[in-house]
Amino acid sequence: MVRWLLPVTLVLLVLGACWGLLVAPPDFRQGNSYRIIYIHVPAAVVALAGYYVMAIAGAISLIWRIKMADVAMRAAAPVGAVLTGVALVTGAIWGKPTWGAWWVWDARITSMLILFFLYLGVVALFEAYENKAAAAKACAVLTLVGTVNIPIIYKSVDWWYSLHQPASLKFTGESAIDASMLYPLLVMIAAFYLLFAVSMLLNMRAELLWHHRNANWLRQRLDVS
């Protein structure tokens, strides 16, 4: 899967970045500073979706005790943490010219920071336990509890007064963004989804190779390769 997904991911990243940064028109209010959305929005969207992937893997691990679910949960956590960190940093860069401040304790930003710590918590828990079965169980519980934060992130701009702008992309109704800016953004979101998938699969492969590093079947396969 990685063999096929990786080139498609790279093509979409280059296409979306060039389209959004070089071709899309400037915003009539923010000028060219808005172009950071082509990194900020995809990173934030996929970071939220990635947490659901991790939580589903955690639920499967708790209910059916499937070891590959543990591997998937562990593989998703660092990728999600990086994406959340990118969303927070790019949001701060965008906020400085827009709000006049790098950081405000806005409801959306604060809940995204909590998401970042949840991802880091899963990474830390896996490393804290010597018993990997106990580590997987603790991480699964944490991921499931942490899902409460995801709808809060989505609805924070509607539930509380917020400096953060409302959602420009909507599943129902017309999106509040012009098509010339929307299409490259959709390409970048698709590219980030694929980037998450590729990174997670590579992490899973690395985890399995390390876990089975002394297995005869792996040695034989490496010798054949």
ABEGO torsion letter per residue (X at the ends): XAAAAAAAAAAAAAAAAAAAAAABBBBAAAEAAAAAAAAAAAAAAAAAAAAAAAAAAAAAAAAAGBAAAAAAAAAAAAAAAAAAAAAAAAAAAAAAAAAGBABBBBAAAAAAAAAAAAAAAAAAAAAABABAAAAAAAAAAAAAAAAAAAAAAAAAAAABBBABBBBABBABEBBABBAAAAAAAAAAAAAAAAAAAAAAAAAAAAAAAAAAAABAAAAAAAAAX
